[in-house]
Amino acid sequence: MKNLVCPISDQRVNEQVTRFNAMFTIGIVVVAFVLNSVFLFVFLMADFFIRAFTEIKFSPLNYASLYLSNSFNFPVRLIDKAPKIFAARLGFLMTTVITGLFIFGLKIAAVVIASVLIFFASLEFLFAICVGCMIYTYLVLPFYKK
């Protein structure tokens, strides 16, 4: 784990908020399958898009996560924002695939991809382990080395 290389930036985010984002992601994916609701997948995809590709300060889940974090008076622990942006891009890609599979009736394939997303989000929520850093280190960074 010490050899991981994450994208870096000068911007910071509250780790508690990112962990609540992961919790909401898990909940929305599970509820979307239980309710058989493509709308919830589209909502999650849009939320990931806002966090990954725009300069908008708060996505709906980010706003709810900040509210919860402040309500429980959790201490602010600032972490680098770049790995979280990369993770949001991966989340957007995964939810896009899940949504497409769900729409085309490929529910088992959608469940498999959703299970991976839930696993990644669970690691973030429970242990503050960013799988995005692992993916960046082993799958993205080698293509940028000369």
N, C-alpha and C positions, 0 to 999 in steps of 0.2 A: 504494500500500500504506500510505502514511502517513496517509491519510484514513479508515482503517478504524476502526470503533468496536466494541469487544468488550464483552460484559457484564463487569462487574467485581464483585469481592468482596474481603473481607479475608482469605480463606483462600488458602493456597498449596499447590502440588503440585510434585513433582520432575519437571522436564521430561524427564529420561532415562526415567523410569517411563512417562510418556505416550507417548514414542516407541516403547518396547518394547510397550506396549499396541497401538499401531498395527501393529507387526510381527506380533504374534500374530493380530490381526484379519485381516490379509492371508493369513497361513498357514491359518487356520481356514476362511476362505471358499474358498480354493483347494482344500483337502483335502475340504471338504464336497461340492464339485462332483465332484471326482475319485472319491470314494467313494459319491456319490449318497446322502448322508446328511442327512436332515432333522434328525436329533438334533444334529448340529454347529451347524446354523443356530439351533435352539432354544437350545442352550447359549450361543451368541454373543448372541442376543437377551436371554437372562436376564442375562448379564454386563453388557451395556449398560444393562439396566433397573436393576441394582444400582448402577452408577456414576451413572446419571442421576437416579434418583428416590428413593433411600434414603439414610439416614445411615450405612449400614454402611461401615466404613473401607476394607475391602478386598474387591473382587470376586475371583473366581478368577484372572482374567488380570492384574489389578492386583497381586495377591500374587506371581504368577510373575514379573511385570515388576520388582517391587521386589527380589525374590531375585536375578534376573539382574543388575540394576544394582549391587546390593551385592557380588555375586560378582566382577564385573569391576572393582570399585572406581572406578566412574565418579564424577566430582565431582557433588555435589548442586547443581542450579541450580533455584531456586524460581521458579515462574511463577504467575500468577493462575489460580485454580481455576475460576472462572465460565465462561470460554470452553470449558474442557474438559467441564464439565457440559453446556453447550449442545451441544457436539459429540457427547457420549454420547447425548443425546436424539435428535439427528439419526441417529446410528448405530442406536439402538433402532428408530426409525421405518423406516429402510432395511432392517434385518434382519427386521423384522416383515413388510414388503412382500415381501422376498425369500422368506421362509418360506412365506407364503401363496401366492405364485406357484409356488413349488416344489411345494407340496402339491397344488395344482390342476393340475399338469402343464404349466404355462406356463414351460418351462425357458428359452426364449430371452429372454423378458421378465425372468426372474429373473437371467439372466446379464448383461443390460444394466444392471440396478440394481446388481448385485454388482460390475460393472466400475467403476461410479461410486464405490461404497464403497471399492473397492481403490485407485482413483486418489486419493481424498481421504486414505486411510490412508497411501498411499505418500508423498504430500506431507508429511504429518506425520512419518513415520518418517525419510525421507531428508533433508528440508530444514527441519523444524520449522515448516512453514507450516500454520496452522490455517485450513482452509476454512470452519469454523464462524463465524469472525469475518467473513469475506466475506459469507456468507449472512445473518448477523445484520445487518450494515451495510446491505445492499441489499434484503433481502426482509422483515426483521422490523422493524427500527427505523423505517422510513417510516410504518408503521401506528401507532406510538406517538407520533409528533410531532403537535403540535396546530397 
